[in-house]
Amino acid sequence: MTDTRPTRRQVLKLGAATGAAAGTLAVLGQTGAQTGTSTAADPARAGDLLIHQDGPNKGKAVKAAELKVGVAVWAIAVDPATKKPRDPLKSGVVLVKLASGKIKASSKPNAAGDVVAYSAICTHQGCPAKELGSLGQGKGNIICTCHGSIFDPGDNATVLGGPAPRRLAALPIKADASGQLVAKAAFIGKIGT
């Protein structure tokens, strides 16, 4: 029987390669702001376009008129000049159109009419929080399907249940002249864990 465990040398080589890759990513992140590319510290800016991440409209602009009450839309914040995500790992957005009168005062300054936008990264373990629940306490609320955190989209994504320690970061949005949703400002609050 052959021993398939890695040798000490293989483990050290893998560690060195991983460290080099991490260093390269760190340098790219530091220079990103100067070159106009994405940086982890800058997942969205004022004027960024919101583009569908999945479904039949994947890659197309999200328009306020197409959103339906109680249906979450997963989008990404995209630099309008380059049409690329500023940070593909952190610029994910969950958009929710709420029924009339369901937006509380805490969410109104960041909303575009009845539409609110939050980071799609759960504050517990960084899992996707991009769906609306259909049962119990989750009904109509943003849920993280990994560990069960529940966030109230009408009240600035306040935590209603589960292990998440804090609300989702809010993305202030507006509809432009064509009805497309764009960021009014950067995310408010810390993204993810």
Buried (B, 14 or more C-beta within 10 A) or exposed (E): EEEEEEEEEEEEEEEEEEEEEEEEEEEBBEEBEEEEBBBBBBBBBEBBBBBBBEEEBEEEBBBBEBBEEEEBBBBBBBBEEEEEBBBEEBBBBBBBBBEEEBBBEBBEEBBBBBBBBBBBBBBBBBBBBBBBBEEEBBEBBBBBBBBBBBBBBBBBBBBBBBBBEBBBBBBBBBBBEEEBBBBBBBBBBEBBE
